[in-house]
Amino acid sequence: MNSLALRIDLLNSSASVVSATNAKKSQQQQQDTKADLELALEIYRHVLAAHRELSLSFLAGSGGDDYQQASIPLSSSSCSSSSQQQQHISSISSTESSSTSSSASSSSRKYSRQEVASNIASTLICTGSVYYRLGNRNEELEAYRRAKNVYSKAFGECHVFVAGTRKNIGMVLAERGQYDLAQRQFEKAICIRETTASVLTRIASIHLKKGQLDEAMASYREAYDLTVKNRGNTQSPEIAGILHYIGGIYHKRGEYDEAMACYQESIRIYHATLGSEHPTVAGTLVMVGSIHYKRRHLDQAMMFYREALRLNRDAYGMHHPDVAPILKSIGTILTKKGDYHEAYDLFRDVLSVKVTVHGTDHPEVASAYKSLGNVHYKLGELGDAERQYRHALSIYRRCKGDDHPDTLSAKTTIEHLRYWMRERDQRRELEQRQSRQSSSTLQGTGAGNNTNGDDDDERSC
């Protein structure tokens, strides 16, 4: 099992590398990544089968279905190392073989059941993380649920493992837009003290997505107070993260001074605890930049955006999901300042990143084409603008359908552009006609004068 787990680590490592620089390479790499992930999934199934075989001695009659139908998640950080798993198995075998009394055997069997259950559940969680990478939310959710059932039967409902798995179930449900179900999972997880602050932040995020800013603020503040109480100080990345989100609520309310104070304190704590070069701080730098942008402090906004870009680029490379939005923000500022050609170059980089990350058919790619079209429009290059807008429209139609607001908006933009192009062409035609008429009139007048002049000269002679 050590070799299997090592192979999984290698597969996951290779699957995370994104180095394509154009659409063709991106598609090939996505195919390779998918193949690696599917192979990792198959290896996890073998690991689960090995755990299930081991469990037959200890877990007969105690929820075998959850162990046998394994194929789902928790979080990748919960994956135990292969050496740890091997130690668990060795410990179980050693304990069982050395049991000589019925009482000792009973105690040993209980301990072994928890060990085996933990291995099964954590492998399910790792399997779920692969499904997450593959974009298969249904299988991911099912895996988390089975892992939760395994943990519950082995450790009881109010155990940190169960709470952590419920938290992950809630995160998947939230991503699917099932906010009420997600919130119920988070609330059930609060029964474990160690996870309360973390779960409170998840509940706050649900309130935020529902537009319930007051409720979100209350949950974030409760999480802040609890985290400070548990740690005894405010110097932790968790506190910095909570301050970031509190600042975000102030930001949404338009209370920029309060938001800025939270963001600046968050940055200070991140620098103190993680260092000034850690990419986690980039998200907060972007938010500070956005406040400066709202206040029309374009140079200050640019400074924060560029620093955030540097951190993410140094940490992840150019072709990373966190890089594209910052490039777009910088390009937007350049457009406002009239630096259209530099902005265009950045928007082309945005398109390249999004194609690499998402493939050619994705709404984010359509948005990048729209940005390019906007620059062409600003430069008066209406034909080129229309071409970019049509790329966006084509993608929106394929991804979202003809009746989606994004599709309709792109169609309206093209219709308006065509109207302006017709108006422009008509004006040009009118101007050219008037110019020809004026030229003809001038030529006629000039010819008459020359004739008179010649006549005068002749009479003079």
TORKOL-4160 file (C-alpha; in steps of 0.2 Angstrom, whole numbers, padded with zeros to 4 digits, m for minus):
461
<pt num="1" X="0000" Y="0000" Z="0000"/>
<pt num="2" X="0015" Y="0012" Z="0002"/>
<pt num="3" X="0019" Y="0011" Z="m0016"/>
<pt num="4" X="0000" Y="0014" Z="m0021"/>
<pt num="5" X="0000" Y="0029" Z="m0010"/>
<pt num="6" X="0016" Y="0036" Z="m0016"/>
<pt num="7" X="0009" Y="0034" Z="m0034"/>
<pt num="8" X="m0006" Y="0044" Z="m0029"/>
<pt num="9" X="0005" Y="0058" Z="m0022"/>
<pt num="10" X="0015" Y="0058" Z="m0039"/>
<pt num="11" X="m0001" Y="0059" Z="m0049"/>
<pt num="12" X="m0009" Y="0073" Z="m0039"/>
<pt num="13" X="0007" Y="0082" Z="m0040"/>
<pt num="14" X="0008" Y="0081" Z="m0059"/>
<pt num="15" X="m0010" Y="0085" Z="m0061"/>
<pt num="16" X="m0008" Y="0102" Z="m0052"/>
<pt num="17" X="0005" Y="0108" Z="m0064"/>
<pt num="18" X="m0002" Y="0120" Z="m0077"/>
<pt num="19" X="0011" Y="0126" Z="m0090"/>
<pt num="20" X="0002" Y="0128" Z="m0106"/>
<pt num="21" X="0004" Y="0144" Z="m0115"/>
<pt num="22" X="m0009" Y="0142" Z="m0129"/>
<pt num="23" X="m0026" Y="0134" Z="m0132"/>
<pt num="24" X="m0019" Y="0119" Z="m0140"/>
<pt num="25" X="m0007" Y="0115" Z="m0127"/>
<pt num="26" X="m0020" Y="0119" Z="m0114"/>
<pt num="27" X="m0032" Y="0106" Z="m0121"/>
<pt num="28" X="m0019" Y="0093" Z="m0122"/>
<pt num="29" X="m0013" Y="0096" Z="m0104"/>
<pt num="30" X="m0031" Y="0096" Z="m0098"/>
<pt num="31" X="m0033" Y="0079" Z="m0106"/>
<pt num="32" X="m0017" Y="0073" Z="m0098"/>
<pt num="33" X="m0022" Y="0080" Z="m0081"/>
<pt num="34" X="m0039" Y="0071" Z="m0082"/>
<pt num="35" X="m0031" Y="0055" Z="m0086"/>
<pt num="36" X="m0019" Y="0056" Z="m0071"/>
<pt num="37" X="m0034" Y="0060" Z="m0060"/>
<pt num="38" X="m0044" Y="0046" Z="m0066"/>
<pt num="39" X="m0029" Y="0034" Z="m0063"/>
<pt num="40" X="m0027" Y="0041" Z="m0046"/>
<pt num="41" X="m0046" Y="0038" Z="m0043"/>
<pt num="42" X="m0043" Y="0020" Z="m0048"/>
<pt num="43" X="m0029" Y="0018" Z="m0036"/>
<pt num="44" X="m0039" Y="0025" Z="m0022"/>
<pt num="45" X="m0052" Y="0012" Z="m0026"/>
<pt num="46" X="m0039" Y="m0002" Z="m0024"/>
<pt num="47" X="m0034" Y="0006" Z="m0008"/>
<pt num="48" X="m0052" Y="0006" Z="m0002"/>
<pt num="49" X="m0053" Y="m0012" Z="m0007"/>
<pt num="50" X="m0038" Y="m0016" Z="0003"/>
<pt num="51" X="m0045" Y="m0007" Z="0018"/>
<pt num="52" X="m0062" Y="m0016" Z="0016"/>
<pt num="53" X="m0053" Y="m0033" Z="0016"/>
<pt num="54" X="m0044" Y="m0029" Z="0032"/>
<pt num="55" X="m0061" Y="m0022" Z="0039"/>
<pt num="56" X="m0070" Y="m0039" Z="0037"/>
<pt num="57" X="m0061" Y="m0046" Z="0052"/>
<pt num="58" X="m0066" Y="m0031" Z="0063"/>
<pt num="59" X="m0081" Y="m0023" Z="0056"/>
<pt num="60" X="m0092" Y="m0037" Z="0051"/>
<pt num="61" X="m0110" Y="m0031" Z="0053"/>
<pt num="62" X="m0106" Y="m0013" Z="0057"/>
<pt num="63" X="m0111" Y="m0003" Z="0041"/>
<pt num="64" X="m0102" Y="m0013" Z="0028"/>
<pt num="65" X="m0111" Y="m0004" Z="0014"/>
<pt num="66" X="m0103" Y="0013" Z="0018"/>
<pt num="67" X="m0086" Y="0004" Z="0017"/>
<pt num="68" X="m0089" Y="m0006" Z="0001"/>
<pt num="69" X="m0097" Y="0007" Z="m0010"/>
<pt num="70" X="m0083" Y="0019" Z="m0007"/>
<pt num="71" X="m0079" Y="0032" Z="m0020"/>
<pt num="72" X="m0080" Y="0050" Z="m0012"/>
<pt num="73" X="m0072" Y="0066" Z="0000"/>
<pt num="74" X="m0068" Y="0077" Z="0015"/>
<pt num="75" X="m0053" Y="0087" Z="0011"/>
<pt num="76" X="m0036" Y="0083" Z="0004"/>
<pt num="77" X="m0027" Y="0089" Z="0019"/>
<pt num="78" X="m0036" Y="0074" Z="0028"/>
<pt num="79" X="m0027" Y="0061" Z="0018"/>
<pt num="80" X="m0016" Y="0051" Z="0029"/>
<pt num="81" X="0001" Y="0047" Z="0023"/>
<pt num="82" X="0005" Y="0029" Z="0017"/>
<pt num="83" X="0017" Y="0026" Z="0031"/>
<pt num="84" X="0004" Y="0031" Z="0044"/>
<pt num="85" X="m0009" Y="0019" Z="0036"/>
<pt num="86" X="0004" Y="0005" Z="0036"/>
<pt num="87" X="0007" Y="0009" Z="0055"/>
<pt num="88" X="m0011" Y="0008" Z="0058"/>
<pt num="89" X="m0013" Y="m0009" Z="0050"/>
<pt num="90" X="0003" Y="m0016" Z="0058"/>
<pt num="91" X="m0004" Y="m0010" Z="0075"/>
<pt num="92" X="m0020" Y="m0018" Z="0072"/>
<pt num="93" X="m0013" Y="m0035" Z="0067"/>
<pt num="94" X="0000" Y="m0034" Z="0082"/>
<pt num="95" X="m0014" Y="m0030" Z="0094"/>
<pt num="96" X="m0025" Y="m0043" Z="0088"/>
<pt num="97" X="m0012" Y="m0057" Z="0088"/>
<pt num="98" X="m0006" Y="m0053" Z="0105"/>
<pt num="99" X="m0023" Y="m0053" Z="0114"/>
<pt num="100" X="m0024" Y="m0067" Z="0127"/>
<pt num="101" X="m0039" Y="m0062" Z="0138"/>
<pt num="102" X="m0057" Y="m0059" Z="0133"/>
<pt num="103" X="m0057" Y="m0041" Z="0140"/>
<pt num="104" X="m0041" Y="m0037" Z="0132"/>
<pt num="105" X="m0048" Y="m0043" Z="0116"/>
<pt num="106" X="m0064" Y="m0033" Z="0117"/>
<pt num="107" X="m0054" Y="m0017" Z="0120"/>
<pt num="108" X="m0042" Y="m0021" Z="0106"/>
<pt num="109" X="m0057" Y="m0024" Z="0094"/>
<pt num="110" X="m0065" Y="m0007" Z="0098"/>
<pt num="111" X="m0048" Y="0002" Z="0095"/>
<pt num="112" X="m0045" Y="m0008" Z="0079"/>
<pt num="113" X="m0063" Y="m0004" Z="0072"/>
<pt num="114" X="m0059" Y="0015" Z="0074"/>
<pt num="115" X="m0042" Y="0014" Z="0066"/>
<pt num="116" X="m0049" Y="0004" Z="0051"/>
<pt num="117" X="m0064" Y="0016" Z="0050"/>
<pt num="118" X="m0053" Y="0031" Z="0050"/>
<pt num="119" X="m0042" Y="0024" Z="0036"/>
<pt num="120" X="m0058" Y="0020" Z="0026"/>
<pt num="121" X="m0066" Y="0037" Z="0029"/>
<pt num="122" X="m0050" Y="0047" Z="0025"/>
<pt num="123" X="m0047" Y="0037" Z="0009"/>
<pt num="124" X="m0065" Y="0042" Z="0004"/>
<pt num="125" X="m0061" Y="0060" Z="0008"/>
<pt num="126" X="m0046" Y="0059" Z="m0003"/>
<pt num="127" X="m0056" Y="0051" Z="m0017"/>
<pt num="128" X="m0069" Y="0065" Z="m0015"/>
<pt num="129" X="m0055" Y="0078" Z="m0018"/>
<pt num="130" X="m0051" Y="0069" Z="m0034"/>
<pt num="131" X="m0069" Y="0071" Z="m0039"/>
<pt num="132" X="m0068" Y="0089" Z="m0035"/>
<pt num="133" X="m0053" Y="0091" Z="m0047"/>
<pt num="134" X="m0063" Y="0082" Z="m0060"/>
<pt num="135" X="m0078" Y="0094" Z="m0057"/>
<pt num="136" X="m0090" Y="0079" Z="m0052"/>
<pt num="137" X="m0099" Y="0087" Z="m0038"/>
<pt num="138" X="m0112" Y="0073" Z="m0036"/>
<pt num="139" X="m0099" Y="0060" Z="m0034"/>
<pt num="140" X="m0089" Y="0072" Z="m0022"/>
<pt num="141" X="m0104" Y="0075" Z="m0011"/>
<pt num="142" X="m0108" Y="0056" Z="m0011"/>
<pt num="143" X="m0091" Y="0052" Z="m0005"/>
<pt num="144" X="m0091" Y="0065" Z="0009"/>
<pt num="145" X="m0108" Y="0058" Z="0015"/>
<pt num="146" X="m0101" Y="0040" Z="0015"/>
<pt num="147" X="m0086" Y="0046" Z="0025"/>
<pt num="148" X="m0097" Y="0055" Z="0037"/>
<pt num="149" X="m0107" Y="0039" Z="0040"/>
<pt num="150" X="m0091" Y="0029" Z="0043"/>
<pt num="151" X="m0084" Y="0042" Z="0055"/>
<pt num="152" X="m0101" Y="0043" Z="0064"/>
<pt num="153" X="m0103" Y="0024" Z="0067"/>
<pt num="154" X="m0085" Y="0023" Z="0073"/>
<pt num="155" X="m0083" Y="0039" Z="0084"/>
<pt num="156" X="m0101" Y="0045" Z="0087"/>
<pt num="157" X="m0110" Y="0060" Z="0079"/>
<pt num="158" X="m0101" Y="0073" Z="0090"/>
<pt num="159" X="m0083" Y="0070" Z="0085"/>
<pt num="160" X="m0071" Y="0082" Z="0076"/>
<pt num="161" X="m0070" Y="0070" Z="0061"/>
<pt num="162" X="m0089" Y="0070" Z="0059"/>
<pt num="163" X="m0089" Y="0089" Z="0061"/>
<pt num="164" X="m0075" Y="0092" Z="0048"/>
<pt num="165" X="m0084" Y="0080" Z="0036"/>
<pt num="166" X="m0101" Y="0090" Z="0038"/>
<pt num="167" X="m0091" Y="0106" Z="0035"/>
<pt num="168" X="m0085" Y="0099" Z="0018"/>
<pt num="169" X="m0103" Y="0093" Z="0014"/>
<pt num="170" X="m0109" Y="0110" Z="0017"/>
<pt num="171" X="m0096" Y="0118" Z="0006"/>
<pt num="172" X="m0101" Y="0107" Z="m0009"/>
<pt num="173" X="m0119" Y="0111" Z="m0006"/>
<pt num="174" X="m0115" Y="0129" Z="m0005"/>
<pt num="175" X="m0106" Y="0128" Z="m0022"/>
<pt num="176" X="m0121" Y="0120" Z="m0029"/>
<pt num="177" X="m0132" Y="0135" Z="m0023"/>
<pt num="178" X="m0141" Y="0124" Z="m0010"/>
<pt num="179" X="m0138" Y="0137" Z="0003"/>
<pt num="180" X="m0151" Y="0131" Z="0016"/>
<pt num="181" X="m0145" Y="0113" Z="0015"/>
<pt num="182" X="m0127" Y="0119" Z="0017"/>
<pt num="183" X="m0131" Y="0130" Z="0032"/>
<pt num="184" X="m0140" Y="0115" Z="0041"/>
<pt num="185" X="m0124" Y="0105" Z="0039"/>
<pt num="186" X="m0113" Y="0119" Z="0045"/>
<pt num="187" X="m0125" Y="0122" Z="0060"/>
<pt num="188" X="m0124" Y="0103" Z="0065"/>
<pt num="189" X="m0105" Y="0104" Z="0064"/>
<pt num="190" X="m0105" Y="0118" Z="0077"/>
<pt num="191" X="m0107" Y="0104" Z="0091"/>
<pt num="192" X="m0088" Y="0102" Z="0091"/>
<pt num="193" X="m0079" Y="0116" Z="0099"/>
<pt num="194" X="m0063" Y="0115" Z="0089"/>
<pt num="195" X="m0073" Y="0118" Z="0073"/>
<pt num="196" X="m0085" Y="0131" Z="0079"/>
<pt num="197" X="m0075" Y="0146" Z="0073"/>
<pt num="198" X="m0072" Y="0139" Z="0056"/>
<pt num="199" X="m0090" Y="0133" Z="0054"/>
<pt num="200" X="m0096" Y="0151" Z="0059"/>
<pt num="201" X="m0086" Y="0158" Z="0045"/>
<pt num="202" X="m0095" Y="0146" Z="0033"/>
<pt num="203" X="m0112" Y="0151" Z="0039"/>
<pt num="204" X="m0107" Y="0169" Z="0037"/>
<pt num="205" X="m0102" Y="0165" Z="0019"/>
<pt num="206" X="m0119" Y="0158" Z="0016"/>
<pt num="207" X="m0127" Y="0173" Z="0023"/>
<pt num="208" X="m0116" Y="0184" Z="0012"/>
<pt num="209" X="m0121" Y="0174" Z="m0004"/>
<pt num="210" X="m0139" Y="0177" Z="0001"/>
<pt num="211" X="m0136" Y="0195" Z="0003"/>
<pt num="212" X="m0139" Y="0195" Z="0022"/>
<pt num="213" X="m0126" Y="0207" Z="0026"/>
<pt num="214" X="m0131" Y="0209" Z="0044"/>
<pt num="215" X="m0132" Y="0191" Z="0048"/>
<pt num="216" X="m0115" Y="0188" Z="0039"/>
<pt num="217" X="m0107" Y="0202" Z="0050"/>
<pt num="218" X="m0114" Y="0194" Z="0066"/>
<pt num="219" X="m0107" Y="0177" Z="0062"/>
<pt num="220" X="m0090" Y="0184" Z="0057"/>
<pt num="221" X="m0088" Y="0194" Z="0073"/>
<pt num="222" X="m0093" Y="0179" Z="0083"/>
<pt num="223" X="m0080" Y="0169" Z="0074"/>
<pt num="224" X="m0067" Y="0183" Z="0077"/>
<pt num="225" X="m0071" Y="0184" Z="0096"/>
<pt num="226" X="m0070" Y="0165" Z="0098"/>
<pt num="227" X="m0054" Y="0163" Z="0088"/>
<pt num="228" X="m0046" Y="0177" Z="0098"/>
<pt num="229" X="m0052" Y="0168" Z="0114"/>
<pt num="230" X="m0046" Y="0151" Z="0109"/>
<pt num="231" X="m0029" Y="0158" Z="0103"/>
<pt num="232" X="m0026" Y="0171" Z="0117"/>
<pt num="233" X="m0021" Y="0184" Z="0104"/>
<pt num="234" X="m0025" Y="0192" Z="0087"/>
<pt num="235" X="m0009" Y="0187" Z="0078"/>
<pt num="236" X="m0015" Y="0172" Z="0067"/>
<pt num="237" X="m0019" Y="0170" Z="0049"/>
<pt num="238" X="m0036" Y="0164" Z="0054"/>
<pt num="239" X="m0039" Y="0181" Z="0062"/>
<pt num="240" X="m0032" Y="0190" Z="0047"/>
<pt num="241" X="m0044" Y="0180" Z="0036"/>
<pt num="242" X="m0059" Y="0185" Z="0046"/>
<pt num="243" X="m0055" Y="0203" Z="0046"/>
<pt num="244" X="m0053" Y="0202" Z="0027"/>
<pt num="245" X="m0071" Y="0196" Z="0026"/>
<pt num="246" X="m0078" Y="0209" Z="0038"/>
<pt num="247" X="m0069" Y="0222" Z="0028"/>
<pt num="248" X="m0078" Y="0214" Z="0013"/>
<pt num="249" X="m0095" Y="0217" Z="0021"/>
<pt num="250" X="m0091" Y="0235" Z="0024"/>
<pt num="251" X="m0085" Y="0236" Z="0006"/>
<pt num="252" X="m0102" Y="0230" Z="0000"/>
<pt num="253" X="m0111" Y="0243" Z="0011"/>
<pt num="254" X="m0100" Y="0257" Z="0004"/>
<pt num="255" X="m0092" Y="0260" Z="0020"/>
<pt num="256" X="m0075" Y="0262" Z="0013"/>
<pt num="257" X="m0066" Y="0269" Z="0028"/>
<pt num="258" X="m0071" Y="0255" Z="0039"/>
<pt num="259" X="m0067" Y="0242" Z="0025"/>
<pt num="260" X="m0050" Y="0250" Z="0023"/>
<pt num="261" X="m0046" Y="0249" Z="0041"/>
<pt num="262" X="m0050" Y="0230" Z="0042"/>
<pt num="263" X="m0040" Y="0226" Z="0026"/>
<pt num="264" X="m0025" Y="0236" Z="0032"/>
<pt num="265" X="m0026" Y="0226" Z="0049"/>
<pt num="266" X="m0028" Y="0210" Z="0039"/>
<pt num="267" X="m0012" Y="0214" Z="0029"/>
<pt num="268" X="m0002" Y="0218" Z="0044"/>
<pt num="269" X="m0007" Y="0202" Z="0053"/>
<pt num="270" X="m0003" Y="0192" Z="0037"/>
<pt num="271" X="0014" Y="0200" Z="0035"/>
<pt num="272" X="0018" Y="0196" Z="0053"/>
<pt num="273" X="0012" Y="0178" Z="0053"/>
<pt num="274" X="0015" Y="0172" Z="0035"/>
<pt num="275" X="0028" Y="0185" Z="0029"/>
<pt num="276" X="0026" Y="0199" Z="0016"/>
<pt num="277" X="0029" Y="0187" Z="0001"/>
<pt num="278" X="0015" Y="0175" Z="0005"/>
<pt num="279" X="0002" Y="0174" Z="m0009"/>
<pt num="280" X="m0013" Y="0174" Z="0004"/>
<pt num="281" X="m0011" Y="0192" Z="0006"/>
<pt num="282" X="m0014" Y="0196" Z="m0012"/>
<pt num="283" X="m0033" Y="0194" Z="m0011"/>
<pt num="284" X="m0033" Y="0208" Z="0003"/>
<pt num="285" X="m0021" Y="0219" Z="m0008"/>
<pt num="286" X="m0034" Y="0217" Z="m0022"/>
<pt num="287" X="m0048" Y="0223" Z="m0011"/>
<pt num="288" X="m0038" Y="0238" Z="m0005"/>
<pt num="289" X="m0035" Y="0242" Z="m0023"/>
<pt num="290" X="m0053" Y="0241" Z="m0028"/>
<pt num="291" X="m0057" Y="0254" Z="m0014"/>
<pt num="292" X="m0045" Y="0266" Z="m0022"/>
<pt num="293" X="m0052" Y="0262" Z="m0039"/>
<pt num="294" X="m0070" Y="0266" Z="m0032"/>
<pt num="295" X="m0063" Y="0283" Z="m0025"/>
<pt num="296" X="m0055" Y="0286" Z="m0042"/>
<pt num="297" X="m0037" Y="0285" Z="m0035"/>
<pt num="298" X="m0031" Y="0276" Z="m0050"/>
<pt num="299" X="m0012" Y="0277" Z="m0047"/>
<pt num="300" X="m0015" Y="0270" Z="m0029"/>
<pt num="301" X="m0026" Y="0256" Z="m0035"/>
<pt num="302" X="m0013" Y="0252" Z="m0049"/>
<pt num="303" X="0000" Y="0250" Z="m0035"/>
<pt num="304" X="m0010" Y="0238" Z="m0025"/>
<pt num="305" X="m0015" Y="0228" Z="m0040"/>
<pt num="306" X="0002" Y="0226" Z="m0047"/>
<pt num="307" X="0009" Y="0220" Z="m0030"/>
<pt num="308" X="m0005" Y="0207" Z="m0029"/>
<pt num="309" X="m0001" Y="0202" Z="m0046"/>
<pt num="310" X="0017" Y="0200" Z="m0042"/>
<pt num="311" X="0014" Y="0189" Z="m0027"/>
<pt num="312" X="0002" Y="0177" Z="m0036"/>
<pt num="313" X="0013" Y="0177" Z="m0052"/>
<pt num="314" X="0028" Y="0172" Z="m0041"/>
<pt num="315" X="0019" Y="0159" Z="m0031"/>
<pt num="316" X="0008" Y="0151" Z="m0045"/>
<pt num="317" X="0015" Y="0157" Z="m0062"/>
<pt num="318" X="0005" Y="0167" Z="m0075"/>
<pt num="319" X="m0008" Y="0154" Z="m0080"/>
<pt num="320" X="m0017" Y="0153" Z="m0063"/>
<pt num="321" X="m0035" Y="0157" Z="m0059"/>
<pt num="322" X="m0030" Y="0171" Z="m0047"/>
<pt num="323" X="m0020" Y="0180" Z="m0059"/>
<pt num="324" X="m0033" Y="0184" Z="m0073"/>
<pt num="325" X="m0044" Y="0195" Z="m0062"/>
<pt num="326" X="m0030" Y="0206" Z="m0057"/>
<pt num="327" X="m0024" Y="0207" Z="m0075"/>
<pt num="328" X="m0041" Y="0213" Z="m0080"/>
<pt num="329" X="m0042" Y="0226" Z="m0066"/>
<pt num="330" X="m0025" Y="0233" Z="m0071"/>
<pt num="331" X="m0031" Y="0233" Z="m0089"/>
<pt num="332" X="m0047" Y="0242" Z="m0084"/>
<pt num="333" X="m0037" Y="0256" Z="m0076"/>
<pt num="334" X="m0026" Y="0258" Z="m0091"/>
<pt num="335" X="m0042" Y="0259" Z="m0102"/>
<pt num="336" X="m0048" Y="0273" Z="m0091"/>
<pt num="337" X="m0032" Y="0282" Z="m0092"/>
<pt num="338" X="m0032" Y="0281" Z="m0111"/>
<pt num="339" X="m0018" Y="0268" Z="m0112"/>
<pt num="340" X="m0027" Y="0257" Z="m0124"/>
<pt num="341" X="m0013" Y="0248" Z="m0132"/>
<pt num="342" X="m0005" Y="0243" Z="m0116"/>
<pt num="343" X="m0023" Y="0238" Z="m0109"/>
<pt num="344" X="m0026" Y="0228" Z="m0125"/>
<pt num="345" X="m0010" Y="0218" Z="m0122"/>
<pt num="346" X="m0015" Y="0214" Z="m0104"/>
<pt num="347" X="m0032" Y="0209" Z="m0109"/>
<pt num="348" X="m0024" Y="0197" Z="m0122"/>
<pt num="349" X="m0014" Y="0190" Z="m0107"/>
<pt num="350" X="m0031" Y="0188" Z="m0098"/>
<pt num="351" X="m0038" Y="0178" Z="m0112"/>
<pt num="352" X="m0023" Y="0167" Z="m0113"/>
<pt num="353" X="m0024" Y="0163" Z="m0094"/>
<pt num="354" X="m0043" Y="0159" Z="m0095"/>
<pt num="355" X="m0041" Y="0148" Z="m0110"/>
<pt num="356" X="m0027" Y="0139" Z="m0101"/>
<pt num="357" X="m0037" Y="0137" Z="m0085"/>
<pt num="358" X="m0055" Y="0134" Z="m0092"/>
<pt num="359" X="m0053" Y="0128" Z="m0110"/>
<pt num="360" X="m0060" Y="0138" Z="m0125"/>
<pt num="361" X="m0078" Y="0136" Z="m0121"/>
<pt num="362" X="m0081" Y="0144" Z="m0104"/>
<pt num="363" X="m0090" Y="0160" Z="m0099"/>
<pt num="364" X="m0074" Y="0167" Z="m0092"/>
<pt num="365" X="m0066" Y="0166" Z="m0109"/>
<pt num="366" X="m0081" Y="0175" Z="m0117"/>
<pt num="367" X="m0079" Y="0189" Z="m0104"/>
<pt num="368" X="m0061" Y="0191" Z="m0110"/>
<pt num="369" X="m0066" Y="0193" Z="m0128"/>
<pt num="370" X="m0078" Y="0206" Z="m0122"/>
<pt num="371" X="m0064" Y="0216" Z="m0114"/>
<pt num="372" X="m0054" Y="0215" Z="m0130"/>
<pt num="373" X="m0069" Y="0221" Z="m0140"/>
<pt num="374" X="m0071" Y="0236" Z="m0128"/>
<pt num="375" X="m0053" Y="0242" Z="m0132"/>
<pt num="376" X="m0056" Y="0240" Z="m0150"/>
<pt num="377" X="m0072" Y="0250" Z="m0148"/>
<pt num="378" X="m0062" Y="0264" Z="m0138"/>
<pt num="379" X="m0049" Y="0264" Z="m0153"/>
<pt num="380" X="m0063" Y="0267" Z="m0165"/>
<pt num="381" X="m0060" Y="0249" Z="m0173"/>
<pt num="382" X="m0078" Y="0244" Z="m0174"/>
<pt num="383" X="m0076" Y="0230" Z="m0186"/>
<pt num="384" X="m0063" Y="0222" Z="m0174"/>
<pt num="385" X="m0074" Y="0226" Z="m0159"/>
<pt num="386" X="m0088" Y="0216" Z="m0167"/>
<pt num="387" X="m0077" Y="0201" Z="m0171"/>
<pt num="388" X="m0072" Y="0200" Z="m0153"/>
<pt num="389" X="m0090" Y="0202" Z="m0147"/>
<pt num="390" X="m0096" Y="0189" Z="m0159"/>
<pt num="391" X="m0083" Y="0177" Z="m0151"/>
<pt num="392" X="m0091" Y="0181" Z="m0134"/>
<pt num="393" X="m0109" Y="0178" Z="m0140"/>
<pt num="394" X="m0104" Y="0161" Z="m0148"/>
<pt num="395" X="m0097" Y="0155" Z="m0132"/>
<pt num="396" X="m0112" Y="0162" Z="m0121"/>
<pt num="397" X="m0124" Y="0153" Z="m0133"/>
<pt num="398" X="m0115" Y="0136" Z="m0131"/>
<pt num="399" X="m0112" Y="0138" Z="m0112"/>
<pt num="400" X="m0128" Y="0146" Z="m0106"/>
<pt num="401" X="m0141" Y="0146" Z="m0120"/>
<pt num="402" X="m0149" Y="0159" Z="m0130"/>
<pt num="403" X="m0160" Y="0166" Z="m0116"/>
<pt num="404" X="m0147" Y="0169" Z="m0103"/>
<pt num="405" X="m0144" Y="0187" Z="m0098"/>
<pt num="406" X="m0126" Y="0186" Z="m0103"/>
<pt num="407" X="m0131" Y="0180" Z="m0121"/>
<pt num="408" X="m0144" Y="0193" Z="m0123"/>
<pt num="409" X="m0132" Y="0207" Z="m0117"/>
<pt num="410" X="m0119" Y="0201" Z="m0130"/>
<pt num="411" X="m0132" Y="0201" Z="m0143"/>
<pt num="412" X="m0138" Y="0219" Z="m0138"/>
<pt num="413" X="m0120" Y="0225" Z="m0139"/>
<pt num="414" X="m0118" Y="0219" Z="m0156"/>
<pt num="415" X="m0134" Y="0226" Z="m0162"/>
<pt num="416" X="m0130" Y="0243" Z="m0155"/>
<pt num="417" X="m0113" Y="0242" Z="m0163"/>
<pt num="418" X="m0120" Y="0237" Z="m0180"/>
<pt num="419" X="m0132" Y="0252" Z="m0178"/>
<pt num="420" X="m0117" Y="0264" Z="m0175"/>
<pt num="421" X="m0107" Y="0256" Z="m0189"/>
<pt num="422" X="m0122" Y="0260" Z="m0201"/>
<pt num="423" X="m0123" Y="0278" Z="m0194"/>
<pt num="424" X="m0104" Y="0280" Z="m0196"/>
<pt num="425" X="m0105" Y="0273" Z="m0214"/>
<pt num="426" X="m0119" Y="0284" Z="m0219"/>
<pt num="427" X="m0110" Y="0299" Z="m0212"/>
<pt num="428" X="m0095" Y="0295" Z="m0221"/>
<pt num="429" X="m0105" Y="0293" Z="m0237"/>
<pt num="430" X="m0113" Y="0309" Z="m0235"/>
<pt num="431" X="m0097" Y="0318" Z="m0231"/>
<pt num="432" X="m0089" Y="0310" Z="m0247"/>
<pt num="433" X="m0104" Y="0316" Z="m0257"/>
<pt num="434" X="m0103" Y="0333" Z="m0250"/>
<pt num="435" X="m0084" Y="0334" Z="m0253"/>
<pt num="436" X="m0086" Y="0328" Z="m0271"/>
<pt num="437" X="m0100" Y="0341" Z="m0274"/>
<pt num="438" X="m0089" Y="0355" Z="m0266"/>
<pt num="439" X="m0074" Y="0350" Z="m0276"/>
<pt num="440" X="m0084" Y="0350" Z="m0292"/>
<pt num="441" X="m0091" Y="0367" Z="m0289"/>
<pt num="442" X="m0073" Y="0374" Z="m0285"/>
<pt num="443" X="m0066" Y="0366" Z="m0301"/>
<pt num="444" X="m0080" Y="0374" Z="m0311"/>
<pt num="445" X="m0078" Y="0391" Z="m0303"/>
<pt num="446" X="m0059" Y="0390" Z="m0306"/>
<pt num="447" X="m0061" Y="0386" Z="m0324"/>
<pt num="448" X="m0072" Y="0401" Z="m0328"/>
<pt num="449" X="m0059" Y="0413" Z="m0320"/>
<pt num="450" X="m0045" Y="0406" Z="m0330"/>
<pt num="451" X="m0054" Y="0408" Z="m0346"/>
<pt num="452" X="m0058" Y="0426" Z="m0341"/>
<pt num="453" X="m0040" Y="0429" Z="m0337"/>
<pt num="454" X="m0034" Y="0422" Z="m0354"/>
<pt num="455" X="m0047" Y="0433" Z="m0363"/>
<pt num="456" X="m0040" Y="0448" Z="m0354"/>
<pt num="457" X="m0023" Y="0444" Z="m0358"/>
<pt num="458" X="m0027" Y="0442" Z="m0376"/>
<pt num="459" X="m0036" Y="0459" Z="m0377"/>
<pt num="460" X="m0021" Y="0467" Z="m0368"/>
<pt num="461" X="m0010" Y="0461" Z="m0381"/>
